Amino acid sequence: MSSIGTGYDLSASQFSPDGRVFQVEYAQKAIENSGTAIGLRGKNGVVFAMEKLVTSKLYEPGANRRLFGIDRHIGMAVGGLLADARQIVETSRKESSNYRAEYGGDVPLRYLTDRVAGYIHAYTLYSAVRPFGCAVILGSQEPTGPSMYMIDPSGVYYGYKGCAIGKAKQAAKTEMEKLEFSNMNIRELVKEAAKIIYMVHDEVKDKAFELELSWVGEDTNGLHQRVPDDIFAEAETFAKNSLKEDSDSEIDES
Amino acid sequence: MSSNLSFDSFSTAIAGSHAGPKKLTQTPVTTGTSVLAVKFNGGVAFGADTLGSYGSLARFRNCERLLKINESTMIGCMGDYADFQHLKDIIEQMAIDDLCKDDNITLSPRSLHSWLTRVLYNKRSKMDPLWTTVVVGGIEKGEGFLGFVDKLGTAYKDPIIATGYGSMIATPLMRNAWRPDLTQAEAVKMVEDSMRVMFYRDARAFHKYHLGIVTADGCQIQGPLEVQPDWSIASLISGYE
């Protein structure tokens, strides 16, 4: 599956004979090692959920968050190298602030995504720099409805109804396809999102993780925010109970 | 005019480089009149009328001169309205940046007051002032805070603040009625009464105003409210025909 690009993989400014830019592909590999992040776009908002892997008991809870606010109305979930991701967050915040200063209003998500994707793409053109080793999912509640985009290290972006990045993205996507989430509102979605994270988390390989949840939608008046503590607790309990039910039912069947 | 020439070279020398248009001490264009504010037991109350005067012309009659920054901070601005709008854009972006960082550190009245003092003082020291007087108020560490900064960078804190003509007309009235344990209702009444007297006496005042209140429960701006004037007392004033 993975091919060795010997000789053609030393800089982003080189193509391989079969037309691939290996540095960009290697950057995409970096994301596959990070904790899973998912975004779900529902009927009236967008929900982000994150499996933030905790590699040491000595870390404070809430350290190294991977969910960011870009402006009042836009949230960003990141996967991959966190330091690279923070650079993209800063750039996105500046773009959003510039748009507000020039045009006097909230930046539309597709405009911001286009600008940020262009920035990320620029780092795939020169041998003097390396591509960003992270993918970002952006979401917002616009006047026309909720919208969500994902940008990968190549600078390509798509609009999504549901997307996943990170270790268990395949398993997460499978779970998502089972759900009819386009018609759910964010209060229900938040519980489903937490459940998916708990389901795809690998207890054997990665022991501890922190669940991160954030949302933006009609119910939050278009403001992106971390899910309030009481709803967070409700979603986490729902997720843990669903896991237990599934494992109990498996025991019964055997 | 010859007197201007010497003033020109004086300010340019202070300003230093000649990059960009020459910036001298301006005259304000569209202006707001006084802002009143009083600290009560549990918060602060602000009053500012909704008039943007164009010299002596009562031109824009629906200008909001109070600005909510977050649940614990509010400002009211007098003077050039364009300079207020400029500050508003900058401060609003600071508030958005706070929201994004989401680290439980937000702009507090004291830090905003300090920031404004530095900005206004440094601008005036370059002979390029923002022609505004700002009242900053809110809840700081659980208690009410009220601060004043003017276009010179003069800054102070007091339980009663009024700018412009308000400092001469309303301040004595408010000081007579103030107590440290003033309630919110009494403070609001004090602001209402003062806005009425301001309307009687300040020739650049207006009968509609916004009322801003900051308490531990949050910050809200009400309005436009209307002054209920009683002109029957006019006949008692000597000189009235």
Interface residues (C-beta under 8 A of the other chain):
Chain A: F68 G69 I70 D71 R72 R93 S97 R100 A101 R226
Chain B: D89 Q93 I96 D97 L99 C100 K101 D102
